[in-house]
Amino acid sequence: LNLEVYSNEILVIMGASGAGKTSLLNIIGQLDRDYQGEIVYASDIFQATHVPFPYVFQDSESLLPWKTVI
């Protein structure tokens, strides 16, 4: 995948089930570090200690599995 996202641009990732959408987000969010290639952000290669693209899981069980509505 080769893609450029510009400032103030909205990006939508769409694809069929199993196409790799979640894998892509996990790599960008540094949740998955087992990949080949590199991610370049602002002309710098991604550093494992710096995550400029945080995201919130859609599934609340992944976010706070020990919390309930009650």
MARBA-3410 file (N, C-alpha, C, O; in Angstrom, 1 decimal):
70
0.9,-1.2,0.0,0.0,0.0,0.0,0.9,1.2,0.0,1.8,1.3,0.8 ~ 0.6,2.1,-0.9,1.3,3.4,-0.9,0.3,4.5,-1.0,-0.5,4.5,-1.9 ~ 0.3,5.3,0.1,-0.8,6.3,0.1,-0.3,7.6,0.8,0.6,7.5,1.7 ~ -0.8,8.7,0.4,-0.5,10.0,1.0,-1.8,10.6,1.5,-2.8,10.6,0.8 ~ -1.7,11.1,2.8,-2.9,11.7,3.4,-2.4,13.1,3.8,-1.4,13.3,4.5
-3.1,14.1,3.3,-2.8,15.5,3.5,-3.5,16.1,4.7,-4.5,15.6,5.2 ~ -2.9,17.2,5.2,-3.5,17.8,6.4,-5.0,18.2,6.1,-5.3,18.7,5.0 ~ -5.8,18.1,7.1,-7.2,18.4,7.0,-8.0,17.5,6.0,-9.1,17.8,5.6 ~ -7.4,16.4,5.6,-8.1,15.5,4.7,-8.8,14.4,5.5,-8.2,13.9,6.5 ~ -9.9,14.0,5.1,-10.6,12.9,5.7,-10.4,11.6,4.8,-10.6,11.6,3.6
-10.0,10.5,5.5,-9.7,9.3,4.8,-10.6,8.2,5.3,-10.8,8.0,6.5 ~ -11.2,7.5,4.3,-12.0,6.3,4.6,-11.4,5.1,4.1,-11.0,5.0,2.9 ~ -11.3,4.1,4.9,-10.7,2.8,4.5,-11.9,1.8,4.4,-12.5,1.5,5.4 ~ -12.1,1.4,3.2,-13.2,0.4,2.9,-12.7,-0.8,2.2,-11.7,-0.7,1.5 ~ -13.4,-1.9,2.4,-13.0,-3.1,1.7,-13.8,-4.3,2.2,-14.5,-4.2,3.2
-13.7,-5.4,1.5,-14.4,-6.6,1.9,-13.9,-7.2,3.2,-12.7,-6.8,3.6 ~ -14.6,-8.0,3.8,-14.1,-8.7,5.0,-12.9,-9.5,4.6,-12.8,-10.3,3.7 ~ -11.9,-9.4,5.5,-10.6,-10.1,5.3,-9.6,-9.4,4.3,-8.6,-10.0,4.0 ~ -10.0,-8.2,3.9,-9.1,-7.5,3.0,-7.9,-6.8,3.7,-6.9,-6.5,3.0 ~ -7.9,-6.7,5.0,-6.7,-6.2,5.7,-7.0,-4.8,6.4,-6.0,-4.1,6.7
-8.2,-4.3,6.5,-8.5,-3.0,7.0,-8.0,-2.9,8.5,-7.3,-2.0,8.8 ~ -8.4,-3.9,9.3,-8.0,-3.9,10.7,-6.5,-4.1,10.8,-5.8,-3.5,11.7 ~ -5.9,-4.9,10.0,-4.4,-5.1,10.0,-3.7,-3.8,9.7,-2.7,-3.5,10.4 ~ -4.2,-3.0,8.8,-3.6,-1.8,8.4,-3.7,-0.8,9.6,-2.7,-0.1,9.9 ~ -4.8,-0.7,10.2,-5.0,0.2,11.4,-4.1,-0.2,12.5,-3.6,0.6,13.2
-4.0,-1.5,12.8,-3.2,-2.0,13.9,-1.7,-1.7,13.6,-1.0,-1.4,14.6 ~ -1.3,-1.8,12.4,0.1,-1.4,12.0,0.3,0.1,12.2,1.3,0.5,12.8 ~ -0.6,0.9,11.7,-0.5,2.4,11.9,-0.5,2.8,13.3,0.2,3.7,13.7 ~ -1.4,2.1,14.1,-1.5,2.4,15.5,-0.4,1.8,16.4,-0.5,1.9,17.6 ~ 0.5,1.1,15.8,1.6,0.4,16.4,1.1,-0.7,17.4,1.8,-1.0,18.4
0.0,-1.3,17.1,-0.5,-2.5,17.9,0.1,-3.7,17.3,0.2,-4.7,18.0 ~ 0.5,-3.7,16.0,1.1,-4.8,15.4,2.4,-4.3,14.8,2.4,-3.5,13.9 ~ 3.5,-4.9,15.3,4.8,-4.5,14.8,5.5,-5.6,14.0,6.7,-5.5,13.6 ~ 4.7,-6.6,13.6,5.3,-7.7,12.8,4.9,-7.5,11.3,3.9,-8.2,10.9 ~ 5.6,-6.6,10.7,5.3,-6.3,9.3,6.5,-6.0,8.5,7.6,-5.7,9.2
6.5,-6.0,7.2,7.6,-5.6,6.4,7.3,-4.3,5.8,6.2,-4.0,5.5 ~ 8.4,-3.5,5.6,8.2,-2.2,5.0,8.4,-1.1,6.1,8.9,-1.4,7.1 ~ 7.9,0.1,5.7,8.1,1.2,6.6,6.9,2.2,6.5,6.3,2.2,5.4 ~ 6.7,2.9,7.6,5.6,3.9,7.6,6.4,5.2,7.7,7.1,5.4,8.7 ~ 6.1,6.1,6.8,6.8,7.4,6.9,5.7,8.5,7.3,4.6,8.6,6.6
6.0,9.2,8.3,5.1,10.3,8.7,5.9,11.6,8.8,6.9,11.6,9.5 ~ 5.4,12.6,8.2,6.1,13.9,8.2,7.6,13.8,7.8,8.4,14.4,8.5 ~ 7.9,13.1,6.8,9.2,12.8,6.3,10.1,12.0,7.2,11.3,11.9,6.9 ~ 9.6,11.5,8.3,10.4,10.7,9.2,9.8,9.3,9.2,8.6,9.1,9.1 ~ 10.7,8.3,9.3,10.3,6.9,9.4,9.7,6.7,10.8,10.3,7.2,11.8
8.6,6.0,10.9,7.9,5.8,12.1,8.8,5.3,13.2,9.6,4.4,12.9 ~ 8.7,5.8,14.4,9.4,5.3,15.5,8.5,4.5,16.4,7.3,4.9,16.6 ~ 8.9,3.4,16.9,8.0,2.5,17.7,7.6,3.2,19.0,6.5,2.8,19.5 ~ 8.3,4.2,19.5,7.9,4.9,20.7,7.0,6.0,20.5,6.5,6.6,21.4 ~ 6.7,6.4,19.2,5.9,7.5,18.9,4.7,7.1,18.0,5.0,6.6,16.9
3.5,7.3,18.5,2.3,6.9,17.7,1.5,8.2,17.3,0.7,8.6,18.1 ~ 1.7,8.7,16.1,1.0,9.9,15.7,-0.4,9.7,15.3,-1.1,10.6,15.0 ~ -0.8,8.4,15.2,-2.2,8.1,14.7,-2.9,7.2,15.7,-3.3,6.1,15.4 ~ -3.3,7.7,16.8,-4.1,6.9,17.8,-5.5,6.8,17.3,-6.0,7.6,16.5 ~ -6.2,5.7,17.6,-7.6,5.6,17.3,-8.3,4.8,18.4,-7.7,4.1,19.2
-9.6,4.9,18.4,-10.4,4.3,19.4,-11.2,3.1,18.8,-11.7,3.2,17.7 ~ -11.2,2.0,19.5,-11.8,0.8,19.0,-13.3,1.0,18.9,-13.9,1.7,19.8 ~ -13.9,0.5,17.9,-15.4,0.5,17.7,-16.0,-0.4,18.7,-17.1,-0.1,19.3 ~ -15.4,-1.5,19.0,-15.9,-2.5,20.0,-15.5,-2.1,21.4,-14.3,-2.1,21.7 ~ -16.5,-1.7,22.2,-16.2,-1.2,23.6,-15.5,-2.3,24.4,-14.8,-1.9,25.4
-15.7,-3.6,24.1,-15.0,-4.6,24.9,-13.5,-4.6,24.8,-12.8,-5.0,25.6 ~ -13.0,-4.1,23.6,-11.6,-4.0,23.4,-11.0,-2.8,24.1,-9.8,-2.8,24.5 ~ -11.8,-1.8,24.4,-11.4,-0.6,25.0,-11.2,-0.7,26.5,-10.2,-0.5,27.1 ~ -12.3,-1.1,27.2,-12.3,-1.3,28.7,-13.1,-2.6,29.0,-14.3,-2.5,29.4 ~ -12.5,-3.7,28.8,-13.2,-5.0,28.9,-13.7,-5.3,30.3,-14.6,-6.1,30.5
-13.2,-4.6,31.3,-13.6,-4.8,32.7,-14.7,-3.9,33.2,-15.3,-4.1,34.2 ~ -15.1,-2.9,32.3,-16.2,-2.0,32.7,-17.5,-2.5,32.1,-17.6,-3.1,31.1 ~ -18.6,-2.2,32.8,-19.9,-2.4,32.3,-20.7,-1.1,32.4,-20.3,-0.2,33.0 ~ -21.9,-1.1,31.9,-22.8,0.0,31.9,-23.2,0.3,33.4,-23.4,1.4,33.8 ~ -23.4,-0.8,34.1,-23.9,-0.7,35.5,-22.7,-0.2,36.3,-22.9,0.0,37.5
END
